[in-house]
Amino acid sequence: MATCKTYKIDSNVTGLSYAEEECPTLLPDTPTWYPLEPNSYNDFGGQITTLARNPINPTRQRKKGVTTDLEASGGFQQDFTFYNTERLMKGFIFTDGRIRASNRNVSFHGRVVVGTTTATEINFSGTFGTNNVKPGYMMALEGMGDSRNNVCVPVKTYTQSGNTCKVELYAASLQASTADVNQNARVYFCGYRFAPGEMELVATANGQQELNRKTIATDLTTLPISAGDWVYLGDDTAANHYGEKKRGFGRIAWITAGTIRFDKWTWETAGAAAAFAGVNCTLYWGDTLKNEADPNKVKRFTYTLERRLGRDADGEMSELLRGAVPNEFTLNIAQADKITADMTFVAADFTQRDGKTGIMGGTRETLEVGSAFNTSSDFNRIKLSTVDELGKPSDEPLFAFATELSVSIKNNVSPVKAVGVLGALDTSAGTFEVGGNMTVYFANVEATRAIRNNTGVTLDIIMLKDGKAVIIDIPLLTLGNGRINIEQDQAITVPLEINAAESSFGHTLCMQWFHWLPKAAFAQK
């Protein structure tokens, strides 16, 4: 049978993955490769610079030149889903993240290897640490072999022996099984349920909201939440929330041993405390990525990006961007569309591997399937409002609706060149910039006045889908542009530029991923 020659390779056989490096251009002995979902690429590869010799000579001809430089960079766009962006965002924000207790792997979280399950007890693999899981924590199970065990329940006791964890529950909540194993199963400790009547929700004198401890029990500063974080307050069970309209998301302004104060919230503003006695208050939290004010928490990540190129006669080919540092990220939100993310990297080196050499070794993770967020039905809110000199946001939004919005991160990464090095020796990061653009429907002149007066403004975006949420919060920004756009037969719009700055929380941007939320959160969209 004849062996046909291949003269072309289809783009659909290619793929993109990345691995975290130990040092710039140096991978671990057994790297872990995480798949990505590119829709398109932007200048992926290396650009070679050559200089020809041009001596003075009677033939007026140039001599063969030499290779003098290599610029390695790459970028791609992919749909924004819950699973395909979180891990890589560490590199764009230069942080290891404040990741809540969970067994980690893809998107920080690992697979559950379940031993035995009874109605009130579950055993699984993990190394959470006994100090990281406390009685009252909410444990969410996802992807279990028995779908009835995909629940979120409070923890009574937690013990750990080696790599085996055991959780005992307060009440019979699980289906008994000796082999409830699923390759995609996961466990998250995603919230906290207070004792009955322990907390009350009240309004402060200046119009903010507070959770106050009424009994001496939980030290709120021991919970894995801090000022600037968002939480979800409430639950599906009536005994675990303060009323149908007193459930929602809130941003923590500050936290003490006995008080959590909120400066942003989506629930109906609470009044007198007397109406809220006896409730099992429940809080849910998410993984948090923010540019840290503490230099000890700032961490640079470098990556190897691998683009697989199909097969030649000997095997699978690939090209690698090595020592790649995330440079620019843009989240694109347009009306009646899916949300996409553009990512670009500046790399130190670029290499190609033929089929005989083969692709890089290591562990290959499977792609975590997730639906793209859409701009029509997956938003809980987009709110732009002014803030006063103390950083307190206004209750009134500057606009009701937007037609398009983008949020961008720029690390201003540049390659570091040296004699004797083709490509870059390393990279240097510049100023961390957060910005973007938005177009809003004009209803009054407050937004344009805020521009002229250089008023402080805050922006938050809450996206909900499939029982999960992503929140993007910019605590302090100023607005630019603002020229009112009037076209015949069209609604009046105002284009705005976003220029973020360091806030009173010490960060410019905060992004959070909530892995479990009650159904009430989605009924309120």
C-alpha positions in Angstrom: 0.0 0.0 0.0 1.4 3.4 -1.0 2.5 5.9 1.6 1.3 9.4 0.5 3.3 12.5 1.1 1.8 15.3 3.2 2.0 18.7 1.7 -0.1 20.6 4.2 -1.4 20.3 7.7 -4.9 21.5 8.8 -5.1 24.0 11.6 -7.7 21.9 13.4 -5.2 19.3 14.4 -3.1 21.8 16.4 -3.4 22.5 20.1 -2.1 24.8 22.8 -0.9 24.0 26.3 1.2 25.6 28.9 3.4 24.5 31.8 4.7 26.5 34.8 8.5 26.8 34.9 10.8 26.5 37.9 13.1 29.2 36.6 12.9 31.2 33.3 13.1 28.7 30.4 13.6 25.8 32.9 10.8 23.3 33.3 10.5 20.8 36.1 11.7 17.3 35.5 8.1 16.2 35.0 6.1 19.3 34.0 2.3 19.4 34.1 0.8 20.7 30.9 -2.6 22.5 31.1 -4.6 22.7 27.9 -6.1 26.0 26.5 -8.9 26.7 24.0 -7.6 29.2 21.5 -10.0 30.7 18.9 -7.2 32.5 17.2 -3.5 33.5 17.5 -1.7 36.8 17.5 2.0 36.7 16.3 2.9 33.4 18.0 6.5 32.5 17.6 9.9 34.1 17.1 11.0 36.9 14.8 14.6 36.7 13.7 16.7 39.8 12.9 19.6 39.4 10.5 22.1 42.0 9.4 23.8 41.7 6.0 27.4 42.6 5.5 27.7 45.6 3.1 31.4 46.4 2.5 32.5 49.0 0.0 33.3 47.0 -3.2 33.3 47.5 -7.0 30.4 45.0 -7.5 28.1 46.9 -5.2 26.8 43.7 -3.7 26.0 42.7 -0.2 27.6 39.7 1.5 25.7 37.1 3.4 24.4 38.4 6.7 24.4 37.1 10.3 21.6 36.4 12.8 21.7 39.1 15.4 18.5 38.9 17.5 15.4 37.0 18.3 12.1 38.5 19.6 9.9 35.8 21.1 6.3 36.5 21.9 2.8 35.2 21.4 -0.8 35.7 22.0 -4.2 34.1 21.6 -7.8 34.6 22.2 -10.1 32.1 23.9 -13.7 32.1 25.2 -13.9 33.0 28.8 -15.2 30.0 30.9 -15.1 29.3 34.6 -12.3 26.8 34.3 -9.9 27.9 31.5 -8.6 31.2 32.9 -8.2 31.1 36.7 -4.9 29.3 36.9 -3.2 31.4 34.2 -4.5 34.6 35.7 -1.9 34.1 38.5 0.7 35.1 36.0 -1.0 38.2 34.8 -1.6 39.5 38.4 1.8 38.4 39.7 0.4 36.5 42.7 0.1 32.9 43.9 -3.5 33.8 44.9 -5.5 33.4 48.1 -6.9 29.9 47.2 -9.4 28.5 49.6 -9.1 25.0 51.1 -9.6 22.4 48.3 -7.6 19.6 46.8 -5.9 21.2 43.9 -5.1 20.4 40.3 -6.8 21.9 37.3 -7.8 25.4 38.1 -6.0 24.9 41.4 -8.3 22.1 42.4 -7.6 18.4 42.5 -9.6 15.2 42.0 -11.4 13.4 44.8 -10.4 9.8 45.3 -13.2 8.7 47.5 -12.8 5.7 49.8 -16.0 5.1 51.7 -19.1 7.3 52.0 -21.8 6.9 54.7 -24.8 9.2 55.3 -22.7 11.3 57.7 -19.1 10.7 56.7 -16.9 10.9 53.6 -13.2 9.9 53.1 -11.1 11.3 50.3 -7.5 12.2 49.3 -6.0 15.6 50.0 -3.6 17.6 52.1 -5.7 20.4 53.4 -4.1 20.8 56.9 -6.2 20.5 60.0 -5.9 24.3 60.7 -7.4 25.1 57.3 -10.7 23.3 57.8 -12.8 24.2 60.8 -16.2 23.0 62.1 -18.9 25.0 60.4 -17.1 25.2 57.1 -19.3 24.5 54.1 -18.0 21.5 52.0 -19.1 21.3 48.4 -18.8 18.0 46.4 -18.8 18.2 42.6 -18.6 15.5 39.9 -19.3 12.6 42.3 -20.0 9.1 40.9 -23.4 9.2 42.5 -24.8 12.6 41.4 -27.0 12.7 44.6 -23.7 13.4 46.5 -23.1 16.6 44.6 -24.1 18.7 47.6 -22.9 21.5 49.8 -23.1 20.7 53.6 -21.6 22.0 56.8 -18.6 20.2 58.4 -18.9 18.9 62.0 -15.3 17.5 62.3 -12.3 17.2 60.0 -9.3 14.9 60.5 -6.4 14.1 58.3 -3.9 11.2 58.4 -1.2 11.4 55.7 -3.0 12.0 52.4 -6.4 10.8 53.6 -9.0 13.2 54.8 -12.2 12.4 56.7 -15.1 14.7 57.2 -18.0 14.0 59.5 -21.3 15.9 58.9 -23.9 17.2 61.4 -26.7 15.4 59.7 -27.3 12.5 57.2 -26.7 14.2 53.9 -24.9 11.7 51.7 -25.7 8.5 49.9 -23.7 5.6 51.3 -21.2 4.1 48.8 -17.9 2.1 48.9 -16.7 3.3 45.5 -18.1 6.7 44.7 -15.1 7.4 42.4 -15.2 9.8 39.5 -12.2 11.1 37.6 -13.7 14.6 37.6 -14.8 14.7 41.3 -13.7 17.5 43.5 -14.1 18.9 47.0 -14.1 22.5 48.0 -14.4 24.2 51.4 -16.3 27.2 50.1 -18.1 28.9 53.0 -19.1 29.0 56.7 -22.4 28.5 58.5 -22.7 30.3 61.9 -24.6 29.0 64.9 -28.3 30.0 65.3 -28.5 33.6 66.3 -24.8 34.1 66.4 -24.8 36.9 63.8 -27.2 39.7 63.0 -27.4 41.9 59.9 -27.8 45.6 60.6 -27.5 49.0 58.9 -24.8 51.3 60.2 -25.2 55.0 61.0 -23.5 56.0 57.6 -25.8 53.6 55.6 -23.5 50.6 55.2 -24.3 47.1 56.2 -22.7 45.0 59.0 -22.8 41.4 60.2 -22.3 41.7 64.0 -21.5 38.8 66.3 -24.1 38.5 69.1 -22.6 35.5 70.9 -19.0 34.8 71.9 -18.1 32.1 69.4 -16.4 32.6 66.0 -13.5 34.9 65.6 -14.3 36.4 62.2 -10.6 37.2 61.5 -9.9 33.4 61.4 -12.1 32.9 58.4 -10.2 32.9 55.0 -11.7 36.3 54.0 -10.3 39.8 54.2 -11.1 43.4 53.3 -11.7 43.9 49.6 -13.1 40.4 49.2 -16.6 39.6 48.0 -18.8 37.0 49.7 -22.3 35.7 49.1 -24.6 36.1 52.1 -27.5 33.7 52.4 -28.7 30.2 51.6 -31.6 28.3 50.0 -33.0 27.3 53.4 -35.1 29.9 55.1 -33.4 29.2 58.5 -30.1 30.1 56.9 -30.8 33.6 55.6 -32.4 36.9 56.8 -35.2 37.0 54.3 -35.9 36.5 50.6 -34.5 39.9 49.7 -31.7 39.8 52.2 -29.5 37.4 50.2 -26.8 38.5 47.8 -23.2 39.5 47.2 -21.3 41.9 49.3 -17.8 43.4 49.4 -16.1 43.5 52.8 -14.9 47.0 53.8 -13.2 45.8 56.9 -13.3 42.9 59.3 -12.7 42.5 63.0 -13.1 39.6 65.5 -16.8 40.4 65.8 -17.9 42.5 62.8 -17.9 42.3 59.0 -18.7 45.6 57.4 -19.9 45.8 53.8 -19.5 48.8 51.5 -21.1 47.2 48.5 -24.0 44.8 48.5 -26.7 43.5 46.1 -29.3 42.6 48.7 -32.1 44.8 49.9 -30.7 47.1 52.5 -31.3 45.8 56.0 -32.8 48.0 58.7 -33.3 47.2 62.4 -31.4 44.2 63.9 -34.4 42.9 65.8 -35.9 41.3 62.7 -33.0 39.0 62.2 -32.6 37.0 65.5 -32.1 33.3 65.4 -30.8 32.8 61.8 -28.1 30.3 60.9 -26.3 32.9 58.8 -24.3 31.4 55.9 -21.4 33.0 54.0 -19.9 31.6 50.8 -16.4 32.7 49.5 -14.3 32.2 46.4 -10.7 31.9 45.3 -9.2 35.4 45.2 -6.6 36.9 42.9 -5.5 40.5 43.5 -2.3 42.4 43.0 -0.8 42.3 46.4 0.4 45.3 48.4 2.8 43.1 50.4 6.0 42.6 48.3 6.4 39.2 50.0 3.2 38.1 48.3 4.2 39.3 44.8 5.3 36.4 42.7 6.3 36.3 39.1 5.4 33.2 37.0 7.1 32.2 33.8 5.7 29.6 31.4 6.5 27.4 28.5 3.7 27.7 25.9 3.6 24.7 23.6 1.7 24.9 20.3 1.4 21.5 18.7 1.6 21.5 14.9 0.4 18.1 13.7 2.4 15.2 12.5 5.3 14.8 10.1 6.6 11.4 8.9 8.2 10.7 12.3 5.8 12.0 14.8 4.1 15.0 16.3 5.7 18.5 15.8 5.5 21.5 18.1 6.9 24.9 18.8 7.7 26.4 22.2 7.7 29.8 23.7 10.1 29.5 26.7 10.5 31.9 29.6 7.1 33.4 28.7 5.8 36.1 31.1 2.1 37.2 30.8 2.1 40.8 29.5 -1.4 41.9 28.5 -4.9 40.5 29.3 -8.1 41.9 27.9 -11.6 40.7 28.8 -14.0 41.6 26.0 -17.7 42.1 26.9 -20.1 43.1 24.0 -23.9 43.0 23.8 -25.5 39.8 22.6 -22.2 37.9 22.4 -20.0 35.5 24.3 -17.2 36.9 26.6 -13.7 36.4 25.2 -10.2 36.9 26.7 -7.1 38.1 24.8 -3.8 37.1 26.3 -0.3 38.0 25.2 3.1 36.9 26.4 6.7 38.2 26.1 9.2 35.3 26.0 12.9 34.8 26.3 13.3 32.1 23.6 11.5 30.2 20.9 12.2 26.7 19.6 10.7 24.2 17.3 10.6 20.4 17.6 10.2 18.0 14.7 8.4 14.7 14.9 11.6 12.7 15.5 12.3 14.8 18.6 8.7 14.6 19.6 6.6 16.8 22.0 7.8 17.6 25.5 7.3 15.0 28.2 5.3 15.3 31.4 1.8 15.0 32.7 -1.0 16.1 30.3 -4.1 17.3 32.0 -7.5 16.9 30.3 -9.4 20.0 29.3 -11.9 21.1 31.9 -15.2 21.5 30.1 -17.0 24.7 30.7 -19.6 26.9 29.0 -18.7 30.3 27.8 -20.2 33.2 29.7 -22.6 35.2 27.5 -23.5 38.8 27.8 -27.3 38.4 27.6 -28.1 36.2 30.6 -25.0 35.5 32.7 -24.7 38.8 34.5 -25.9 39.5 38.0 -24.8 43.1 37.7 -22.4 45.7 36.2 -22.2 48.7 38.4 -20.2 51.9 38.0 -20.6 54.4 40.9 -18.7 57.2 42.5 -16.7 56.9 45.7 -16.1 59.5 48.3 -12.7 60.6 49.8 -12.9 57.7 52.3 -13.5 55.2 49.6 -17.2 54.6 50.3 -19.2 53.8 47.1 -22.4 55.6 46.3 -25.6 53.6 46.2 -26.6 55.3 42.9 -25.0 54.0 39.7 -23.6 56.4 37.1 -25.5 54.5 34.3 -28.1 51.8 34.0 -26.8 49.8 31.1 -23.8 49.4 28.9 -23.5 48.4 25.2 -19.9 47.1 25.5 -17.1 46.9 28.1 -13.5 45.8 28.2 -11.2 45.4 31.2 -7.5 45.2 30.6 -4.3 44.3 32.5 -0.9 45.5 31.2 2.4 44.4 32.9 4.7 46.4 30.6 7.0 43.4 30.2 10.2 43.9 28.2 13.0 41.4 27.2 16.4 41.8 28.8 19.1 41.5 26.2 22.8 40.6 26.7 25.9 39.9 24.6 26.3 36.2 23.9 22.5 35.5 24.2 20.3 35.0 21.2 16.8 36.0 22.4 16.5 37.4 25.9 18.4 36.7 29.1 15.3 37.4 31.1 12.4 39.8 31.2 11.6 42.8 33.3 8.1 43.9 34.4 7.1 47.5 34.5 4.1 49.3 36.0 1.0 47.2 36.7 -1.7 48.9 34.7 -5.5 48.2 34.8 -7.7 50.0 32.4 -10.3 49.5 29.8 -13.2 51.1 27.8 -16.9 51.0 28.0 -19.8 52.6 26.2 -22.9 53.4 28.2 -26.4 54.7 27.5 -26.8 58.3 28.4 -29.5 59.1 30.9 -28.1 62.1 32.8 -24.8 64.2 33.0 -23.5 62.6 36.2 -21.0 60.4 34.4 -19.6 63.2 32.3 -19.4 65.5 35.4 -17.4 62.8 37.2 -14.9 62.9 34.4 -14.5 66.7 34.5 -14.3 66.7 38.3 -11.8 63.8 38.4 -14.1 62.0 40.8 -13.1 58.6 42.1 -15.2 55.8 40.7 -15.5 52.1 41.3 -16.6 49.3 39.0 -17.7 45.7 39.8 -18.9 43.0 37.5 -20.7 39.8 38.7 -21.1 36.9 36.3 -23.1 33.8 37.2 -23.4 30.5 35.4 -23.9 26.8 36.2 -23.9 27.2 39.9 -20.7 29.3 40.0 -19.7 32.9 39.8 -16.8 35.1 38.7 -16.5 38.6 40.2 -14.2 41.4 38.8 -13.8 44.4 41.1 -11.9 47.6 40.5 -12.2 49.6 43.8 -10.8 52.9 42.5 -10.6 54.4 39.0 -11.0 57.6 37.1 -12.9 58.1 33.9 -11.7 59.6 30.6 -13.2 60.6 27.2 -16.9 61.1 27.9 -17.9 62.8 24.7 -21.6 62.3 24.2 -22.4 60.4 21.0 -25.6 61.4 19.2 -26.7 59.6 16.0 -30.0 59.9 14.1 -32.6 57.3 15.2 -30.2 55.8 17.8 -30.0 56.0 21.6 -27.5 58.5 22.9 -24.3 56.8 24.2 -21.2 57.9 26.1 -17.8 56.3 25.5 -15.7 56.1 28.7 -12.1 55.2 29.3 -11.1 53.4 32.6 -7.9 54.3 34.4 -7.5 52.3 37.6 -5.3 53.2 40.6 -4.3 51.7 44.0 -7.3 51.7 46.3 -7.6 51.9 50.1 -7.5 48.1 50.2 -4.0 48.2 48.8 -4.8 46.6 45.4 -5.9 47.9 42.0 -7.8 44.8 40.8 -9.5 41.8 42.5 -10.9 38.8 40.7 -12.7 36.0 42.4 -14.0 32.5 41.4 -16.9 31.1 43.5 -17.0 27.3 43.0 -20.3 26.8 44.8 -23.3 29.1 45.3 -26.9 28.4 46.5 -29.7 28.3 43.9 -31.0 31.6 45.3 -28.0 33.5 43.8 -29.2 32.5 40.3 -32.9 33.2 40.9 -31.9 36.8 41.6 -30.3 37.4 38.3 
